[in-house]
C-alpha cells in the first residue's frame, strides 16, 4: 500500500493493525539461483586462474624453440634420454607402442632440422665456436650410436634408438617401405620383401 492509503486506513481492531504491520515489514521471499553450468557446445577452456599459471604459460611459449632444439639434440646425442627431454617438459604427454613410433615419425625430422639450424647459426656467428661444437657433436654421436644394431624383433616404440633409426633410414621413401606385423607384444617393423607368416601385416598408411 501507498503512504496516503496508510493514512486513510481505519483500523477497527488490534488484530487488523498487527496484520497490517506484518504485511508492511515482512521480508520478500528469497529466490534460489542455481549456478549456470557451461554448455557442452561451448566448453570453458581450462586456463589457469592464478598469476602463477599465467607465468607458466608465458614461460612455455618462450621456451618452445629451445625445447625443439633440445629434442633434436637428444635425438643425435643421447637418444636413451629422449623420453625425459621430449615428454618431461609438458609440451607432449608420454606415448607408448605404435603411437610413440607414429609421433616420432611425424616430429623427429623437424626437430633434427631445427637442431641443425641452431648449430649452423652458431657456426655462422663464430667459426671457432662452431668448430668446437661440431667436434663435440660428432664425438657424442659416435658414443651414442656406435654400438647400435637394428633388431626387428623389438616392438615399435619400445626402443627410442631403433625408432629414430627406422624413421631417419626410411625418410623420403614411399609409405609402403615399412610393413607392420601385429604380434601379441605389439607391432614389428619388417622389410617390404619379408613375408608375414604367423601374424597380420599391414602397410604404413
C-alpha positions as CSV (number, residue, x, y, z in Angstrom):
1,X,0.0,0.0,0.0
2,X,1.0,3.6,-0.6
3,X,1.5,6.1,2.2
4,X,-1.7,8.1,1.7
5,X,-3.6,4.8,1.7
6,X,-2.0,4.1,5.1
7,X,-3.1,7.4,6.5
8,X,-6.7,6.8,5.4
9,X,-6.7,3.3,6.7
10,X,-9.0,2.8,9.6
11,X,-8.2,0.0,12.0
12,X,-11.2,-1.3,13.8
13,X,-9.4,-3.9,15.8
14,X,-6.0,-4.6,17.2
15,X,-5.8,-7.7,15.0
16,X,-6.1,-5.7,11.8
17,X,-3.3,-3.4,12.9
18,X,-1.0,-6.3,13.6
19,X,-1.8,-7.9,10.3
20,X,-1.1,-4.6,8.5
21,X,2.3,-4.1,10.3
22,X,3.2,-7.7,9.5
23,X,2.4,-7.1,5.9
24,X,4.5,-3.9,5.7
25,X,7.5,-5.3,7.5
26,X,7.7,-8.8,6.1
27,X,10.8,-9.7,4.1
28,X,10.5,-10.6,0.4
29,X,10.7,-14.3,-0.4
30,X,14.3,-15.2,-1.3
31,X,14.8,-17.0,-4.6
32,X,17.3,-19.7,-5.1
33,X,19.6,-19.1,-8.0
34,X,21.2,-22.2,-9.4
35,X,24.7,-21.8,-10.8
36,X,24.8,-21.7,-14.6
37,X,26.6,-24.7,-16.0
38,X,28.8,-24.4,-19.0
39,X,27.3,-25.5,-22.3
40,X,28.7,-28.7,-23.8
41,X,28.7,-27.0,-27.2
42,X,30.9,-24.2,-25.9
43,X,33.1,-25.6,-23.2
44,X,35.0,-23.2,-21.0
45,X,38.8,-23.6,-21.6
46,X,40.8,-24.8,-18.6
47,X,43.0,-21.7,-18.4
48,X,44.9,-21.1,-15.1
49,X,43.1,-18.6,-13.0
50,X,46.2,-17.5,-10.9
51,X,49.1,-15.2,-11.8
52,X,51.5,-18.1,-11.4
53,X,49.6,-20.2,-14.0
54,X,49.8,-17.3,-16.5
55,X,53.5,-17.0,-15.9
56,X,54.0,-20.7,-16.5
57,X,52.1,-20.4,-19.8
58,X,54.3,-17.5,-20.8
59,X,57.4,-19.5,-20.0
60,X,56.3,-22.4,-22.0
61,X,55.7,-20.1,-25.0
62,X,59.2,-18.6,-24.6
63,X,60.9,-22.0,-24.1
64,X,59.2,-23.7,-27.1
65,X,62.0,-23.1,-29.6
66,X,64.8,-24.1,-27.1
67,X,62.8,-27.2,-26.3
68,X,62.7,-28.1,-30.0
69,X,66.4,-27.6,-30.2
70,X,66.9,-29.8,-27.1
71,X,64.8,-32.6,-28.5
72,X,66.7,-32.5,-31.8
73,X,70.0,-32.6,-29.9
74,X,68.8,-35.6,-27.8
75,X,67.9,-37.5,-31.0
76,X,71.5,-37.3,-32.1
77,X,73.5,-37.1,-28.9
78,X,71.5,-39.0,-26.2
79,X,68.6,-41.0,-27.6
80,X,68.4,-43.0,-24.4
81,X,67.3,-39.8,-22.6
82,X,64.8,-38.8,-25.3
83,X,61.9,-39.8,-23.1
84,X,62.9,-37.2,-20.4
85,X,63.7,-34.4,-22.9
86,X,60.7,-34.8,-25.2
87,X,58.0,-35.7,-22.7
88,X,59.3,-34.2,-19.5
89,X,58.8,-30.6,-20.4
90,X,55.0,-30.8,-20.5
91,X,54.5,-30.0,-24.2
92,X,53.5,-33.6,-25.1
93,X,52.3,-36.4,-22.9
94,X,54.2,-39.6,-22.9
95,X,53.2,-42.2,-25.5
96,X,53.7,-45.9,-25.8
97,X,53.9,-48.6,-28.5
98,X,52.8,-47.8,-32.1
99,X,51.6,-44.3,-31.0
100,X,55.1,-43.5,-29.8
101,X,56.5,-44.6,-33.2
102,X,53.9,-42.6,-35.1
103,X,54.7,-39.5,-33.0
104,X,58.5,-39.9,-33.7
105,X,57.8,-40.4,-37.4
106,X,55.9,-37.1,-37.6
107,X,58.2,-34.9,-35.5
108,X,61.7,-36.4,-35.4
109,X,62.9,-34.9,-38.7
110,X,61.5,-31.5,-37.8
111,X,63.4,-31.5,-34.5
112,X,66.6,-32.6,-36.3
113,X,66.3,-29.7,-38.8
114,X,65.8,-27.2,-36.0
115,X,68.8,-28.5,-34.2
116,X,71.0,-28.4,-37.3
117,X,69.8,-24.9,-38.0
118,X,70.8,-23.9,-34.5
119,X,74.3,-25.4,-35.0
120,X,74.7,-23.7,-38.3
121,X,73.7,-20.3,-36.8
122,X,76.3,-20.8,-34.1
123,X,79.0,-21.6,-36.7
124,X,78.0,-18.6,-38.7
125,X,78.2,-16.4,-35.6
126,X,81.6,-17.7,-34.6
127,X,83.6,-20.1,-36.7
128,X,85.9,-21.2,-33.8
129,X,82.9,-21.9,-31.5
130,X,81.2,-23.7,-34.4
131,X,84.2,-26.0,-35.0
132,X,84.4,-27.0,-31.3
133,X,80.6,-27.5,-31.3
134,X,80.7,-29.7,-34.4
135,X,83.6,-31.7,-32.9
136,X,81.7,-32.3,-29.7
137,X,78.6,-33.3,-31.6
138,X,80.5,-35.9,-33.7
139,X,82.1,-37.4,-30.6
140,X,78.8,-37.6,-28.7
141,X,77.1,-39.1,-31.8
142,X,79.7,-41.9,-32.1
143,X,79.4,-42.6,-28.4
144,X,75.6,-42.7,-28.5
145,X,75.2,-44.7,-31.8
146,X,78.4,-46.6,-32.2
147,X,77.1,-49.8,-30.7
148,X,73.6,-49.7,-32.2
149,X,72.4,-52.8,-34.0
150,X,68.9,-52.9,-35.6
151,X,66.8,-55.7,-34.1
152,X,63.5,-56.1,-35.9
153,X,62.2,-58.4,-33.1
154,X,61.8,-55.4,-30.8
155,X,58.2,-54.0,-30.9
156,X,57.9,-50.5,-32.3
157,X,58.0,-47.7,-29.7
158,X,59.9,-49.7,-27.1
159,X,63.4,-48.5,-28.1
160,X,63.8,-44.9,-29.0
161,X,67.1,-45.5,-30.8
162,X,65.5,-48.1,-33.0
163,X,62.5,-45.8,-33.7
164,X,64.8,-42.9,-34.7
165,X,66.9,-45.2,-36.9
166,X,63.8,-46.5,-38.7
167,X,62.4,-43.0,-39.1
168,X,65.6,-41.5,-40.5
169,X,66.6,-44.5,-42.6
170,X,63.2,-44.6,-44.3
171,X,62.7,-40.8,-44.6
172,X,61.8,-39.9,-48.2
173,X,60.9,-43.4,-49.2
174,X,57.4,-44.4,-50.2
175,X,54.9,-45.0,-47.5
176,X,54.9,-48.8,-48.1
177,X,58.6,-49.1,-47.4
178,X,57.8,-50.4,-44.0
179,X,55.5,-53.3,-43.3
180,X,53.9,-53.7,-39.8
181,X,53.4,-57.1,-38.4
182,X,51.0,-57.2,-35.4
183,X,52.0,-59.6,-32.6
184,X,51.0,-60.1,-29.0
185,X,53.7,-57.8,-27.8
186,X,53.0,-55.0,-30.3
187,X,53.9,-54.1,-33.9
188,X,57.1,-55.2,-35.6
189,X,58.8,-53.4,-38.5
190,X,59.6,-55.7,-41.3
191,X,61.3,-55.1,-44.7
192,X,59.0,-54.9,-47.7
193,X,60.2,-58.2,-49.2
194,X,59.7,-60.2,-46.0
195,X,56.7,-62.4,-45.7
196,X,54.4,-62.1,-42.7
197,X,53.7,-65.7,-41.8
198,X,52.2,-66.1,-38.3
199,X,51.0,-62.5,-38.0
200,X,48.8,-59.8,-39.6
201,X,50.8,-57.5,-41.8
202,X,49.7,-54.0,-43.0
203,X,51.5,-51.4,-44.9
204,X,52.1,-48.0,-43.4
205,X,49.3,-45.5,-44.3
